[in-house]
Amino acid sequence: MIARISLVLFTAAMTACSAAEDRPASHMRQTSPVNAEPSPTTQNTDTLTEDIRAGEKLYASRCGACHSVDANRIGPMHRGVYGRVAGSVAAYNYSDALIQSSVVWNEQTLDLWLTNPQEFIPGQKMGYRLSKEYDRRAIIAFLKTLTPIDETP
Ligand code: HEC
């Protein structure tokens, strides 16, 4: 039995990137540190950046034995994986279970997959699980940054 996952809203993760517009003009520059508290937006951006950096290292150590970003190895290449339909990299030899799963990779489906691929998609062939919640979150944040490079004409 295979779970059918409907397309989940692609909530843009980019909102955190549009900070720093409403600063006072440069001639207003203050010399005292009175208003120097960081805004919440800045803190969120920092947290996301930290997750992505940690995720990149974790990706190399946890996933790098089988995967790489731009080449099919034991597992399929990961560039563009976020938002992609499971089992859709050309020239990679997927299990039938993954191809027939109708899963779209987003935060929720990636989290389920990395927690226990066999439970999520029985019959798949990835023999690896990531039990730490933080590691999954950080790696997923990193995977999101791997946008396709060949999509723009
Ligand atoms: C022991 C080797 C191995 C390791 C380690 C491994 N994978 Fe995989 N991965 C595979 C294989 C094999 C497949 C293909 C599964 C299939 O076809 O059923 C796969 C498939 C995937 C897919 C599906 C991609 C697609 O195109 O549909 C994702 C996502 C994925 N792996 C993420 C990861 C991440 C993230 C890690 C590190 C936390 C990881 N894998 C670690 C072997 C591995």
Boltz pocket constraint, residues with backbone or C-beta under 6 A from the ligand:
constraints:
  - pocket:
      binder: B
      contacts: [[A, 58], [A, 59], [A, 62], [A, 63], [A, 64], [A, 65], [A, 66], [A, 67], [A, 74], [A, 75], [A, 76], [A, 77], [A, 81], [A, 85], [A, 86], [A, 87], [A, 88], [A, 89], [A, 93], [A, 94], [A, 95], [A, 97], [A, 98], [A, 105], [A, 113], [A, 114], [A, 123], [A, 124], [A, 125], [A, 126], [A, 127], [A, 128], [A, 130], [A, 139]]
      max_distance: 6.0
